[in-house]
Amino acid sequence: MKNGDLKKLIFKTVGLAMGIAALVLNIMNKLEAKSAITLLSIGLICLAISELENKKAN
């Protein structure tokens, strides 16, 4: 596995994990709106970085 592939995988995994964490914590009523927005923002940023790296490679 190349370094670039590993970086893309990490960013996509973090993005997915943040979305799942926000969902689960919300279901458990353990998450405030501000915290949810922060988690989802981090996930979205990671997914955007992954896509930008993908466009850059092509």
N, C-alpha and C positions, 0 to 999 in steps of 0.2 A: 504494500500500500504506500503510495506516495505521500509526501508531507501535505501537499495541497488537498488530496483526497481526505486525509485524516482531519484537517482543519474544517473542511466542509461538513464532514460527518459530525464533528463536535458541535459546530454551530447549529446544525439541524436538530441534533439531539437535545441541546439546551433549549432551543425554541419549543420543541415538543414537550419537554419536561415542565417548562414554565406554564404552558397552557393546561396541562394535566393537573399540575399543582394548584393552579387558580381554581379549576373546576372542582377538585376534591375538597379543598378548603372551603369553598363557597357552599358546597352541599352539606358540610359539617357545621356550617354557620360559625366558622372560626376566622373569617376574612372580612376586613373592612374594605370599603370601596377604594380608598387610597392605596392600600397594599395590593389589591387586585390589579389596579391600573399599572402599578410599578412592575409586578410580575409579568403581566401581558406585554408591557412595553419592552422589557428585557428580551422576552421571547421573540417579539416582532423584529427587534434590532438584530438579533442573532440570525433569524431567517433572511433578513434583508442583506446582511453581510455575506451569507452563504450564496445568495443569488447573484450579488455583485461579483463575487469571486468566480462564479460560474460564467457570467457574461465576459469577464476579463480574460478567462482562459480560452474562450472561443474567439 
